[in-house]
Amino acid sequence: MSDELDENINSLFQRLLPLLSSVFFILLSYLPFDFMFLNSIHPAIALVCGYFWLVHRPDLFSLGSVFLLGLIDDLISSAPMGSSIFAMLVLYALTNAASRFLTAKPFVALWYGFMVLALVTMLSRWLVVSVYYSCFLPLGILLFSYLVTVFCYPLVSLLLAFVQNKLIQDED
């Protein structure tokens, strides 16, 4: 009986690991650093994690995981509530639409795909937040945040690939 319980707990942990690792990296990205410009501009780590898991392990990262990741990002960011959820749902729809172009591609192709999908996602979030505040927000901050996010993608995806390869075991 104990072995069966251990297997069930291990299986649950394996299925939750993409979401848990994504939440860990989001929390890590919001740690306060004492840099002049980095206090107001954060990379969109939720987009990086969501894209990575939707491309590599869509079986473990469902629509509910995408929603929870957006909700957690909304709760710890200073953006209007629901804007991160909206962005993550846009990313989910775009990634599902482009999944046949992204499946089993080399890293560079996935990075280029992320660049395009992240730009569309971040622009749609910018538009929603601009409507919320009834004025267009500065595009310079969005552009800089986009560039920081794109340049963070290789490092974060490398760490997530480690989690996928070393900690997640496929059920036979």
N, C-alpha and C positions, 0 to 999 in steps of 0.2 A: 504494500500500500504506500509506503514511504517513497519507493522508487518511482511509482506512478505520479505521485504528487510532485516530486522533484522534476520529472520530465514535463509535467504541465506548467510548472513555474518557469522552467527553462524555456519552454516553447513560447510562453507569454512574453518573457523578457526579450527573446529573439524578435518577436513581432513588433514590440514596442521600441526596440533599439533605434530605428531611424528617427522616430519622433523624439525620443529622449536625447539623442545626440544633437539633434537640431535645436532643441530647447537649450541645451548646455551651451552651444555656440552662440545662440542669440543672447543669452545672459552674459556670456563672456564679452560680446561686442558692446554691451552697454556699460561695462565697467568704466568708471571715470578716470581718464588720464589727464595729466596737466599739460596738454599741448594747446597752443593758441587756437588753432582752427579745428582740431579734432573733437572738441567738446560739443560743437553744434552739428557736426557732420559725421554720421555713422554709415558704414557700409551696410547695404541691405542683405545681411547674412541670412535672413529668413528666405529671401529669394534664391540665394545660392544653395541653401540646404534643400529647399523645396524642389528646385530644378534638378539637383543631383539625384535625389531619391526618386523623383518622378521618372527620370530617364533610366536609372540603373535598377531600381527595385520598386516598380509600381505595384507589385503584389503586396508589399509591406507598407506602402505609403499611399493611403487612399484619400478620398475626398474629405473624410472626417479628420484625418491627420493634417491635411492642408488647412482646413478651417481652424483647428486647434492651434496650429502654428501661427496663423494670422491673428487669432484672438490673443495669444500670449504676447506677440509683438505689439499689438494694440495696447495691451495693459501696461507694458513697461516703457512704451515710447510716449512722446508728448504730442503725437499726431491725433487728429480727431478719431474717436472710436468708430471702428468699422472700416477705416481706410486701408489698414493692413490686411484685413480679411478680404476686402474687395480686390486688392492687389494680388493676394495669393490665389484667389479664385480665377482671376484673369490669367495668371501664370499657369494654373492647372488646365484651363481650357486651351491655352496656346500650346502647352507642352503635349497635351493629348492630340491636338490637331497635327502637330509636327512630329509625333512619335515615330512614324515610319521613316522619317528622314534622319532621326537621331539615334535609332537603335543600332547598336554594334558599330558605331563610328569611332574613329580615333579621337584622342583628347582634343586636338586642335579644332576639329569639326564641332565637337560638343561645346568648346569655348566660344566659337563663332556663333553657334546657335544660342548660347546663353547671352551673348552680347545683344543680339537682335531681340530676343524675347524679354530680356531685362529692360531694354530701352522702351519697348512698347508698354510693358507692365508699369514701369516707373512714370512714364508720361500719362498713362491712364490714372494712376494714383494722384499725380500732380493735378490733373484736371478735376478730379473729385474733391480734393482738398481745396483747390482754388474756388470751386463752386460753393463749398462749405463756408469759406471766409468771404465770399462775394467779391473777390479780386484775384487777379492773376498773381501768383507768387513768383519770386525771382527765379528765372531759369538757370542762373549761374550756380546756385546751390544744388539744384537738381543735377546739372551736368557734372559738377564736382563729385557729388555723391555717387552718380552713375560710374564715373571713372574709378573711384576708390573701390566700388563694388566689383567692377570688372577685373581690376588688378588683384583683388582678394580672392577671386574665384579659384585660381590654381592652388593656393595654399589650403583653402577650406576644403576643396574637393579632394586634395591629397589626404587630408585628415579623415574625411568621410570615407574615402576608399579604404583607408586602413581599418576603420570600423567595419566596413562591409566585408572585407577580406579576412580579417582576423577574428572578429567577434560574432558575425552572423553566419550560421551554418545552415545550409539548405537541407530541408527535410527530404529524406529519400523515400 
